[in-house]
Amino acid sequence: MGSSRARIAIDAMGGDFAPDEIVAGALRAHEELGVEVLLVGDPELVRASIEKAFIFGGA
């Protein structure tokens, strides 16, 4: 059977201050809750937000 680990897809481009705040929340959910996260959106913008999170200590 499959894993019991939760897997969620998140629209990284929706919401205020996207994608930075959305990506930061998704990374936090992964770290704190162990969920598997799939970020959906412009790959270049999402990648840049992930890099920013690591540079500024958010991940």
N, C-alpha and C positions, 0 to 999 in steps of 0.2 A: 504494500500500500504506500501512499504518499507520506510526506513528512507532516508532523503536527505543527510545524512552524508556520505562522501567519505570513501570507504574501499579499501585498497590496500594490496597486498601481495608483500613482498620483499625478494629476495634471500640474506640472511644474510651472506652467505659464499662466495659470489662473490665480486671481487674488491680488490684493495690494502688495506692492514691493516684490512681485515675482520677477525672476525665479529665485532670487537670493533667499528670501524668508521661507519659501516653500521647501527649497533644497535643505536649508538649515534644519527645519522641522523634521524632514524625512530622515536626515542623518541622525538626528537625536533619537527618533523613534527606533531606528535600527540599533543604535548603541544601547539605549536604555531598555527597550522591550524585546529586542532580538527579532523584530519583524524583517522580512525580506522586502525591499522596496524597489519598485520599478518606476523611475521618473520618466514621464511622457512630456515631450515638448521639443523645442529647438535644441538639437544636440550641442551646438556650439555654446549657446547661452547657458544650458544646464551644466556642461563641463566647466565653463568659467566660474559658475557659482560654486561648484564642488571644490574647485581649486582655491577659491577665495576662502571657503569654510576651513580648509586645511591650513592655509597661510595664516589666518587670523585666529587659529586655535579653536574653531567651532566644531571640529570633528576629531 
